């Protein structure tokens, strides 16, 4: 297994400082970073200002083509869902969300460009085993390397012709539990935020976690400036343990206490993701408990429609129940939005595209 992981190390696994320490002269590292992360070049032979002997060394020791896109589904709302296959044959999903389309004036000049959010995977499979999640069906296979996390961002920018200076938002909420792959995640965040590379500020990167309390505290001490989103989904431990078995180890109270210690930018809030499931957690009594639970926290609640998938016993809530839930929170001083369902006409639930590809084979 260790040999297999070594083989999967790639050029994307290296921070700029690490490359400077291993590639001489060290200024070549910055040139390589420029080609990789600003030009999205995927062949060393196309890196024109590098000497041929260095290109040969890089090709041999620092693999660059570590994955390929084997499927893309495109929604009518602009959402794109990607299925990546890595060199070991395993697959993961990433999603490009078009949050806002470009705006033009009467003369057709662009006055505001598009706004994108990337949903990035951190593991192949997942250990958490959430009952509402299709990814859990396949079990856990392995962690992604830092480079495999970074590669998804590069590939999405390249495939959509997003300029190097165009800011995007990244949410680590694809397949896997990000904090369960802690070291690789932290390294990927540092690589992605490198000013001489992708230069995506940590303030534009959000870690969405099922609530590993100890890792939330550890993350807070890193003081990276990344945003935090908690997949709460329930207001009592009985229901949350049904939805997220890991709750038995990290219950709601431990998560809330860890969040209270997390350093939050005064302009930002901790996002609490609340997946709304019909007749499970969509009643006003649950809304009231949620208000009390979040008291004293700089919080924002994001209500999410459950996306049904084949074999699930859970159902999508009505629009009316969502609105009533939101109105109750707002009337009690809790900032709350209803996440617009995107990509509902394609494989919307995380894991659906992977499942579809597996069945096709």
KEFITOR-907576 format. One record per residue (C-alpha): residue number from 1; residue in three letters; x negated, y, z negated. Coordinates in Angstrom, 2 decimals. Layout:
REM residues N
+-----+---------+---------+---------+---------+
| num | residuo |       X |       Y |       Z |
+-----+---------+---------+---------+---------+
| NUM |     ALA |       X |       Y |       Z |
...
+-----+---------+---------+---------+---------+
END
This chain:
REM residues 361
+-----+---------+---------+---------+---------+
| num | residuo |       X |       Y |       Z |
+-----+---------+---------+---------+---------+
|   1 |     UNK |    0.00 |    0.00 |    0.00 |
|   2 |     UNK |   -2.83 |    2.43 |   -0.83 |
|   3 |     UNK |   -4.49 |    1.75 |    2.53 |
|   4 |     UNK |   -1.16 |    2.41 |    4.22 |
|   5 |     UNK |   -0.84 |    5.77 |    2.45 |
|   6 |     UNK |   -4.40 |    6.75 |    3.41 |
|   7 |     UNK |   -3.59 |    6.08 |    7.06 |
|   8 |     UNK |   -0.61 |    8.40 |    6.78 |
|   9 |     UNK |   -2.80 |   11.33 |    5.66 |
|  10 |     UNK |   -2.80 |   13.99 |    8.35 |
|  11 |     UNK |   -4.01 |   17.50 |    9.08 |
|  12 |     UNK |   -0.74 |   18.75 |    7.55 |
|  13 |     UNK |   -1.74 |   17.29 |    4.17 |
|  14 |     UNK |   -4.52 |   19.82 |    3.68 |
|  15 |     UNK |   -4.32 |   23.21 |    2.06 |
|  16 |     UNK |   -6.37 |   25.92 |    3.72 |
|  17 |     UNK |   -8.93 |   25.80 |    0.89 |
|  18 |     UNK |   -9.26 |   22.03 |    1.24 |
|  19 |     UNK |   -9.94 |   22.36 |    4.97 |
|  20 |     UNK |  -12.51 |   25.07 |    4.32 |
|  21 |     UNK |  -14.31 |   22.69 |    1.96 |
|  22 |     UNK |  -14.33 |   19.78 |    4.41 |
|  23 |     UNK |  -14.71 |   21.38 |    7.83 |
|  24 |     UNK |  -17.85 |   23.37 |    8.56 |
|  25 |     UNK |  -18.29 |   26.15 |    9.32 |
|  26 |     UNK |  -15.38 |   27.04 |    7.05 |
|  27 |     UNK |  -13.93 |   29.75 |    9.32 |
|  28 |     UNK |  -12.80 |   26.96 |   11.63 |
|  29 |     UNK |  -10.16 |   26.01 |    9.03 |
|  30 |     UNK |   -8.38 |   29.31 |    9.50 |
|  31 |     UNK |   -8.46 |   28.86 |   13.28 |
|  32 |     UNK |   -6.92 |   25.40 |   12.93 |
|  33 |     UNK |   -4.23 |   26.74 |   10.62 |
|  34 |     UNK |   -3.42 |   29.41 |   13.19 |
|  35 |     UNK |   -2.95 |   26.81 |   15.94 |
|  36 |     UNK |   -0.90 |   24.48 |   13.74 |
|  37 |     UNK |    1.39 |   26.90 |   11.96 |
|  38 |     UNK |    1.65 |   29.97 |   14.16 |
|  39 |     UNK |    1.36 |   28.44 |   17.64 |
|  40 |     UNK |    2.84 |   25.02 |   16.70 |
|  41 |     UNK |    0.15 |   23.26 |   18.72 |
|  42 |     UNK |    0.20 |   19.46 |   18.37 |
|  43 |     UNK |   -2.86 |   18.52 |   20.45 |
|  44 |     UNK |   -6.39 |   19.35 |   19.37 |
|  45 |     UNK |   -7.45 |   19.65 |   23.00 |
|  46 |     UNK |   -5.14 |   22.67 |   23.28 |
|  47 |     UNK |   -6.93 |   24.51 |   20.45 |
|  48 |     UNK |   -9.03 |   26.53 |   22.88 |
|  49 |     UNK |  -11.43 |   28.25 |   20.50 |
|  50 |     UNK |  -12.64 |   25.03 |   18.87 |
|  51 |     UNK |  -15.83 |   23.27 |   20.10 |
|  52 |     UNK |  -15.35 |   19.86 |   21.73 |
|  53 |     UNK |  -17.34 |   17.96 |   19.09 |
|  54 |     UNK |  -15.07 |   19.34 |   16.37 |
|  55 |     UNK |  -11.97 |   18.42 |   18.37 |
|  56 |     UNK |  -13.20 |   14.83 |   18.60 |
|  57 |     UNK |  -13.89 |   14.74 |   14.85 |
|  58 |     UNK |  -10.44 |   16.15 |   14.09 |
|  59 |     UNK |   -8.70 |   13.64 |   16.35 |
|  60 |     UNK |  -10.49 |   10.81 |   14.61 |
|  61 |     UNK |  -10.18 |   11.93 |   10.99 |
|  62 |     UNK |   -7.21 |   14.30 |   10.82 |
|  63 |     UNK |   -4.20 |   12.87 |   12.69 |
|  64 |     UNK |   -1.82 |   15.50 |   14.01 |
|  65 |     UNK |    1.04 |   13.57 |   15.63 |
|  66 |     UNK |    2.46 |   11.88 |   12.54 |
|  67 |     UNK |    6.11 |   11.74 |   13.56 |
|  68 |     UNK |    8.50 |   12.03 |   16.47 |
|  69 |     UNK |   12.06 |   13.25 |   16.79 |
|  70 |     UNK |   14.17 |   10.26 |   17.82 |
|  71 |     UNK |   17.62 |   11.82 |   17.60 |
|  72 |     UNK |   19.22 |   15.25 |   17.40 |
|  73 |     UNK |   22.89 |   15.93 |   16.82 |
|  74 |     UNK |   24.16 |   19.43 |   17.56 |
|  75 |     UNK |   27.33 |   20.83 |   16.01 |
|  76 |     UNK |   29.65 |   23.38 |   17.59 |
|  77 |     UNK |   28.68 |   25.77 |   14.77 |
|  78 |     UNK |   24.99 |   25.67 |   15.67 |
|  79 |     UNK |   23.93 |   23.14 |   13.04 |
|  80 |     UNK |   21.29 |   20.70 |   14.26 |
|  81 |     UNK |   20.59 |   17.42 |   12.51 |
|  82 |     UNK |   17.25 |   15.78 |   13.23 |
|  83 |     UNK |   16.12 |   12.21 |   12.71 |
|  84 |     UNK |   12.33 |   11.88 |   12.39 |
|  85 |     UNK |   10.43 |    8.63 |   12.69 |
|  86 |     UNK |    7.01 |    8.46 |   11.04 |
|  87 |     UNK |    4.07 |    6.34 |   12.13 |
|  88 |     UNK |    5.09 |    3.49 |    9.82 |
|  89 |     UNK |    8.51 |    3.28 |   11.50 |
|  90 |     UNK |   10.54 |    4.75 |    8.64 |
|  91 |     UNK |   12.97 |    7.58 |    9.30 |
|  92 |     UNK |   14.23 |   10.67 |    7.49 |
|  93 |     UNK |   16.61 |   13.49 |    8.31 |
|  94 |     UNK |   16.18 |   17.26 |    8.37 |
|  95 |     UNK |   18.80 |   19.87 |    9.18 |
|  96 |     UNK |   18.69 |   23.32 |   10.75 |
|  97 |     UNK |   21.58 |   25.49 |    9.63 |
|  98 |     UNK |   22.42 |   28.61 |   11.60 |
|  99 |     UNK |   23.61 |   30.80 |    8.73 |
| 100 |     UNK |   24.20 |   33.95 |   10.79 |
| 101 |     UNK |   24.12 |   34.42 |   14.53 |
| 102 |     UNK |   22.26 |   37.28 |   16.17 |
| 103 |     UNK |   24.01 |   40.64 |   16.31 |
| 104 |     UNK |   23.91 |   42.94 |   19.33 |
| 105 |     UNK |   24.91 |   46.53 |   19.91 |
| 106 |     UNK |   27.19 |   47.70 |   22.73 |
| 107 |     UNK |   24.25 |   47.84 |   25.13 |
| 108 |     UNK |   23.34 |   44.26 |   24.36 |
| 109 |     UNK |   20.26 |   45.06 |   22.32 |
| 110 |     UNK |   19.56 |   42.75 |   19.38 |
| 111 |     UNK |   19.98 |   44.65 |   16.11 |
| 112 |     UNK |   19.80 |   41.63 |   13.81 |
| 113 |     UNK |   18.27 |   38.26 |   14.63 |
| 114 |     UNK |   19.57 |   34.87 |   13.57 |
| 115 |     UNK |   19.26 |   33.62 |   10.01 |
| 116 |     UNK |   18.20 |   30.01 |    9.55 |
| 117 |     UNK |   18.04 |   27.61 |    6.63 |
| 118 |     UNK |   16.14 |   24.32 |    6.87 |
| 119 |     UNK |   17.21 |   21.36 |    4.72 |
| 120 |     UNK |   14.10 |   19.23 |    4.26 |
| 121 |     UNK |   13.71 |   15.66 |    3.00 |
| 122 |     UNK |   11.18 |   14.68 |    0.34 |
| 123 |     UNK |   11.51 |   10.88 |    0.21 |
| 124 |     UNK |   12.47 |    7.94 |    2.40 |
| 125 |     UNK |   15.48 |    6.73 |    0.50 |
| 126 |     UNK |   16.14 |    7.76 |   -3.09 |
| 127 |     UNK |   15.89 |    6.31 |   -6.60 |
| 128 |     UNK |   18.68 |    8.41 |   -8.13 |
| 129 |     UNK |   21.54 |    6.32 |   -6.68 |
| 130 |     UNK |   24.33 |    8.94 |   -6.63 |
| 131 |     UNK |   27.65 |    7.22 |   -5.97 |
| 132 |     UNK |   28.75 |    9.90 |   -3.50 |
| 133 |     UNK |   25.53 |    9.81 |   -1.43 |
| 134 |     UNK |   24.98 |    7.67 |    1.64 |
| 135 |     UNK |   21.19 |    7.87 |    1.26 |
| 136 |     UNK |   21.50 |    5.83 |   -1.95 |
| 137 |     UNK |   22.85 |    2.84 |    0.01 |
| 138 |     UNK |   19.45 |    2.14 |    1.55 |
| 139 |     UNK |   17.59 |    2.27 |   -1.76 |
| 140 |     UNK |   14.16 |    3.80 |   -2.24 |
| 141 |     UNK |   11.34 |    3.03 |    0.19 |
| 142 |     UNK |    8.55 |    5.54 |   -0.47 |
| 143 |     UNK |    7.65 |    9.15 |   -1.16 |
| 144 |     UNK |    6.84 |   11.42 |    1.73 |
| 145 |     UNK |    3.31 |   12.80 |    1.76 |
| 146 |     UNK |    2.89 |   16.57 |    1.48 |
| 147 |     UNK |    2.05 |   16.58 |    5.19 |
| 148 |     UNK |    5.24 |   14.74 |    6.13 |
| 149 |     UNK |    7.26 |   17.35 |    4.24 |
| 150 |     UNK |    5.38 |   20.20 |    5.92 |
| 151 |     UNK |    5.70 |   18.58 |    9.35 |
| 152 |     UNK |    9.50 |   18.78 |    9.25 |
| 153 |     UNK |    9.32 |   22.57 |    8.87 |
| 154 |     UNK |    6.83 |   22.92 |   11.73 |
| 155 |     UNK |    8.86 |   20.66 |   14.01 |
| 156 |     UNK |   12.11 |   22.54 |   13.40 |
| 157 |     UNK |   10.45 |   25.90 |   14.06 |
| 158 |     UNK |    8.81 |   24.58 |   17.23 |
| 159 |     UNK |   11.88 |   22.81 |   18.60 |
| 160 |     UNK |   14.01 |   25.93 |   18.16 |
| 161 |     UNK |   11.39 |   28.39 |   19.44 |
| 162 |     UNK |   11.44 |   30.31 |   16.16 |
| 163 |     UNK |    8.64 |   32.91 |   16.26 |
| 164 |     UNK |    5.83 |   32.72 |   13.72 |
| 165 |     UNK |    6.89 |   35.98 |   12.05 |
| 166 |     UNK |   10.55 |   35.00 |   11.77 |
| 167 |     UNK |   11.48 |   34.32 |    8.15 |
| 168 |     UNK |   13.49 |   31.19 |    7.41 |
| 169 |     UNK |   14.83 |   29.74 |    4.19 |
| 170 |     UNK |   13.92 |   26.24 |    3.07 |
| 171 |     UNK |   15.94 |   24.04 |    0.76 |
| 172 |     UNK |   14.51 |   20.74 |   -0.43 |
| 173 |     UNK |   17.83 |   18.95 |   -0.56 |
| 174 |     UNK |   17.67 |   16.42 |    2.25 |
| 175 |     UNK |   16.99 |   12.76 |    1.59 |
| 176 |     UNK |   15.40 |   11.97 |   -1.77 |
| 177 |     UNK |   15.03 |   13.67 |   -5.15 |
| 178 |     UNK |   12.35 |   16.39 |   -4.71 |
| 179 |     UNK |   11.17 |   16.39 |   -8.33 |
| 180 |     UNK |   10.72 |   12.62 |   -8.19 |
| 181 |     UNK |    7.96 |   13.29 |   -5.64 |
| 182 |     UNK |    6.57 |   16.12 |   -7.71 |
| 183 |     UNK |    2.88 |   16.36 |   -6.73 |
| 184 |     UNK |    3.46 |   16.05 |   -2.99 |
| 185 |     UNK |    6.33 |   18.56 |   -3.16 |
| 186 |     UNK |    4.25 |   21.16 |   -5.00 |
| 187 |     UNK |    1.40 |   20.76 |   -2.52 |
| 188 |     UNK |    3.79 |   21.09 |    0.43 |
| 189 |     UNK |    5.25 |   24.29 |   -1.03 |
| 190 |     UNK |    1.75 |   25.77 |   -1.35 |
| 191 |     UNK |    0.86 |   24.82 |    2.24 |
| 192 |     UNK |    4.13 |   26.22 |    3.60 |
| 193 |     UNK |    3.66 |   29.52 |    1.76 |
| 194 |     UNK |    0.03 |   30.01 |    2.86 |
| 195 |     UNK |   -0.20 |   33.47 |    4.47 |
| 196 |     UNK |   -2.59 |   32.23 |    7.16 |
| 197 |     UNK |   -0.15 |   29.44 |    8.00 |
| 198 |     UNK |    3.65 |   29.32 |    8.04 |
| 199 |     UNK |    3.73 |   32.19 |    5.52 |
| 200 |     UNK |    7.18 |   31.26 |    4.19 |
| 201 |     UNK |    7.35 |   32.93 |    0.79 |
| 202 |     UNK |    8.05 |   30.71 |   -2.22 |
| 203 |     UNK |   10.99 |   33.04 |   -2.92 |
| 204 |     UNK |   12.53 |   31.66 |    0.27 |
| 205 |     UNK |   12.03 |   28.07 |   -0.88 |
| 206 |     UNK |   14.60 |   26.36 |   -3.08 |
| 207 |     UNK |   14.25 |   23.03 |   -4.87 |
| 208 |     UNK |   17.58 |   21.28 |   -5.25 |
| 209 |     UNK |   17.35 |   18.66 |   -7.98 |
| 210 |     UNK |   19.70 |   16.15 |   -9.57 |
| 211 |     UNK |   18.31 |   17.31 |  -12.89 |
| 212 |     UNK |   15.11 |   15.65 |  -14.08 |
| 213 |     UNK |   14.85 |   17.83 |  -17.18 |
| 214 |     UNK |   11.17 |   17.20 |  -17.94 |
| 215 |     UNK |   10.17 |   18.02 |  -14.37 |
| 216 |     UNK |   12.26 |   21.21 |  -14.39 |
| 217 |     UNK |   10.27 |   22.38 |  -17.42 |
| 218 |     UNK |    7.00 |   21.36 |  -15.73 |
| 219 |     UNK |    8.01 |   23.23 |  -12.56 |
| 220 |     UNK |    8.77 |   26.34 |  -14.60 |
| 221 |     UNK |    5.23 |   26.28 |  -16.00 |
| 222 |     UNK |    3.79 |   26.20 |  -12.46 |
| 223 |     UNK |    5.29 |   29.68 |  -12.01 |
| 224 |     UNK |    5.38 |   29.25 |   -8.22 |
| 225 |     UNK |    8.29 |   31.61 |   -7.74 |
| 226 |     UNK |   10.44 |   28.96 |   -6.06 |
| 227 |     UNK |   14.19 |   29.11 |   -6.52 |
| 228 |     UNK |   16.04 |   26.39 |   -8.42 |
| 229 |     UNK |   19.30 |   24.67 |   -7.56 |
| 230 |     UNK |   20.86 |   22.12 |   -9.87 |
| 231 |     UNK |   23.12 |   19.42 |   -8.46 |
| 232 |     UNK |   25.53 |   19.46 |  -11.39 |
| 233 |     UNK |   28.77 |   18.12 |   -9.88 |
| 234 |     UNK |   30.46 |   17.43 |  -13.22 |
| 235 |     UNK |   31.06 |   19.11 |  -16.58 |
| 236 |     UNK |   31.09 |   16.05 |  -18.83 |
| 237 |     UNK |   28.57 |   13.24 |  -19.16 |
| 238 |     UNK |   31.04 |   10.43 |  -18.47 |
| 239 |     UNK |   31.93 |   11.64 |  -15.00 |
| 240 |     UNK |   28.40 |   12.81 |  -14.23 |
| 241 |     UNK |   27.01 |    9.40 |  -15.18 |
| 242 |     UNK |   29.50 |    7.84 |  -12.75 |
| 243 |     UNK |   28.43 |   10.22 |   -9.98 |
| 244 |     UNK |   24.73 |   10.40 |  -10.89 |
| 245 |     UNK |   23.52 |    7.35 |  -12.90 |
| 246 |     UNK |   20.32 |    9.23 |  -13.76 |
| 247 |     UNK |   22.48 |   11.38 |  -16.06 |
| 248 |     UNK |   22.14 |    8.63 |  -18.67 |
| 249 |     UNK |   18.46 |    9.55 |  -18.95 |
| 250 |     UNK |   18.79 |   13.29 |  -18.32 |
| 251 |     UNK |   22.19 |   14.38 |  -19.55 |
| 252 |     UNK |   23.92 |   17.70 |  -18.95 |
| 253 |     UNK |   22.73 |   19.27 |  -22.20 |
| 254 |     UNK |   19.06 |   18.45 |  -21.49 |
| 255 |     UNK |   19.39 |   19.98 |  -18.01 |
| 256 |     UNK |   20.99 |   23.18 |  -19.32 |
| 257 |     UNK |   18.27 |   23.56 |  -21.95 |
| 258 |     UNK |   15.54 |   23.09 |  -19.32 |
| 259 |     UNK |   17.19 |   25.65 |  -17.03 |
| 260 |     UNK |   17.31 |   28.21 |  -19.84 |
| 261 |     UNK |   13.51 |   27.99 |  -20.06 |
| 262 |     UNK |   12.98 |   28.31 |  -16.31 |
| 263 |     UNK |   11.46 |   31.67 |  -15.23 |
| 264 |     UNK |   13.96 |   33.45 |  -13.01 |
| 265 |     UNK |   13.30 |   36.54 |  -10.94 |
| 266 |     UNK |   15.64 |   39.29 |  -12.22 |
| 267 |     UNK |   16.99 |   39.62 |   -8.67 |
| 268 |     UNK |   17.75 |   35.91 |   -8.40 |
| 269 |     UNK |   19.96 |   33.36 |  -10.12 |
| 270 |     UNK |   19.85 |   29.63 |  -10.74 |
| 271 |     UNK |   22.15 |   27.95 |   -8.25 |
| 272 |     UNK |   24.45 |   25.27 |   -9.60 |
| 273 |     UNK |   25.66 |   23.00 |   -6.82 |
| 274 |     UNK |   29.10 |   21.59 |   -7.59 |
| 275 |     UNK |   30.30 |   18.91 |   -5.18 |
| 276 |     UNK |   34.08 |   19.04 |   -5.35 |
| 277 |     UNK |   35.81 |   15.67 |   -5.09 |
| 278 |     UNK |   39.58 |   15.35 |   -4.93 |
| 279 |     UNK |   41.16 |   14.34 |   -8.27 |
| 280 |     UNK |   37.73 |   13.92 |   -9.87 |
| 281 |     UNK |   36.44 |   17.35 |  -10.73 |
| 282 |     UNK |   38.63 |   19.85 |   -8.86 |
| 283 |     UNK |   41.03 |   20.83 |  -11.67 |
| 284 |     UNK |   41.19 |   24.07 |  -13.65 |
| 285 |     UNK |   40.26 |   22.25 |  -16.86 |
| 286 |     UNK |   36.92 |   21.37 |  -15.24 |
| 287 |     UNK |   36.51 |   24.97 |  -14.10 |
| 288 |     UNK |   37.01 |   26.17 |  -17.68 |
| 289 |     UNK |   34.40 |   23.72 |  -18.99 |
| 290 |     UNK |   32.00 |   24.91 |  -16.32 |
| 291 |     UNK |   32.41 |   28.54 |  -17.41 |
| 292 |     UNK |   31.58 |   27.60 |  -21.01 |
| 293 |     UNK |   28.65 |   25.40 |  -19.95 |
| 294 |     UNK |   26.97 |   28.20 |  -18.00 |
| 295 |     UNK |   27.44 |   30.84 |  -20.65 |
| 296 |     UNK |   24.19 |   32.77 |  -21.16 |
| 297 |     UNK |   22.60 |   31.57 |  -17.92 |
| 298 |     UNK |   21.82 |   33.78 |  -14.93 |
| 299 |     UNK |   23.86 |   31.47 |  -12.73 |
| 300 |     UNK |   25.62 |   31.25 |   -9.41 |
| 301 |     UNK |   27.94 |   28.36 |   -8.58 |
| 302 |     UNK |   28.12 |   26.95 |   -5.08 |
| 303 |     UNK |   31.26 |   24.88 |   -4.52 |
| 304 |     UNK |   30.74 |   22.21 |   -1.87 |
| 305 |     UNK |   33.38 |   20.17 |   -0.07 |
| 306 |     UNK |   32.68 |   16.45 |   -0.35 |
| 307 |     UNK |   31.91 |   15.11 |    3.14 |
| 308 |     UNK |   33.56 |   11.66 |    3.41 |
| 309 |     UNK |   31.63 |    8.78 |    4.94 |
| 310 |     UNK |   32.51 |    5.21 |    5.80 |
| 311 |     UNK |   32.80 |    3.04 |    2.69 |
| 312 |     UNK |   33.18 |    5.90 |    0.21 |
| 313 |     UNK |   36.10 |    5.84 |   -2.24 |
| 314 |     UNK |   35.92 |    9.61 |   -2.77 |
| 315 |     UNK |   38.03 |   12.10 |   -0.87 |
| 316 |     UNK |   37.61 |   15.65 |    0.38 |
| 317 |     UNK |   39.44 |   18.23 |   -1.82 |
| 318 |     UNK |   42.13 |   20.52 |   -0.46 |
| 319 |     UNK |   41.28 |   24.08 |    0.50 |
| 320 |     UNK |   43.85 |   25.29 |   -2.03 |
| 321 |     UNK |   42.19 |   23.50 |   -4.96 |
| 322 |     UNK |   38.80 |   24.89 |   -3.91 |
| 323 |     UNK |   40.13 |   28.46 |   -3.83 |
| 324 |     UNK |   41.85 |   28.10 |   -7.22 |
| 325 |     UNK |   38.65 |   26.71 |   -8.75 |
| 326 |     UNK |   36.64 |   29.59 |   -7.30 |
| 327 |     UNK |   39.13 |   32.22 |   -8.45 |
| 328 |     UNK |   39.04 |   30.87 |  -12.01 |
| 329 |     UNK |   35.25 |   31.12 |  -12.15 |
| 330 |     UNK |   35.20 |   34.60 |  -10.64 |
| 331 |     UNK |   37.87 |   35.84 |  -13.05 |
| 332 |     UNK |   35.69 |   34.64 |  -15.93 |
| 333 |     UNK |   32.53 |   36.41 |  -14.75 |
| 334 |     UNK |   30.79 |   33.55 |  -12.97 |
| 335 |     UNK |   29.53 |   34.33 |   -9.48 |
| 336 |     UNK |   30.91 |   31.63 |   -7.24 |
| 337 |     UNK |   30.98 |   30.92 |   -3.51 |
| 338 |     UNK |   32.51 |   28.16 |   -1.44 |
| 339 |     UNK |   29.92 |   26.73 |    0.89 |
| 340 |     UNK |   31.25 |   26.75 |    4.40 |
| 341 |     UNK |   31.12 |   23.20 |    5.73 |
| 342 |     UNK |   28.62 |   23.06 |    8.56 |
| 343 |     UNK |   28.06 |   20.26 |   11.01 |
| 344 |     UNK |   31.35 |   18.62 |   10.06 |
| 345 |     UNK |   31.79 |   17.45 |   13.69 |
| 346 |     UNK |   28.47 |   15.58 |   13.57 |
| 347 |     UNK |   26.86 |   13.28 |   10.97 |
| 348 |     UNK |   27.44 |   15.80 |    8.19 |
| 349 |     UNK |   26.71 |   13.77 |    5.07 |
| 350 |     UNK |   23.03 |   13.23 |    4.34 |
| 351 |     UNK |   22.04 |    9.76 |    5.52 |
| 352 |     UNK |   24.74 |    9.41 |    8.17 |
| 353 |     UNK |   22.44 |    9.94 |   11.14 |
| 354 |     UNK |   19.91 |    7.47 |    9.74 |
| 355 |     UNK |   22.69 |    4.95 |    9.13 |
| 356 |     UNK |   24.04 |    5.44 |   12.64 |
| 357 |     UNK |   20.60 |    4.87 |   14.14 |
| 358 |     UNK |   20.10 |    1.70 |   12.08 |
| 359 |     UNK |   23.45 |    0.29 |   13.16 |
| 360 |     UNK |   22.66 |    1.15 |   16.77 |
| 361 |     UNK |   19.56 |   -0.99 |   16.57 |
+-----+---------+---------+---------+---------+
END
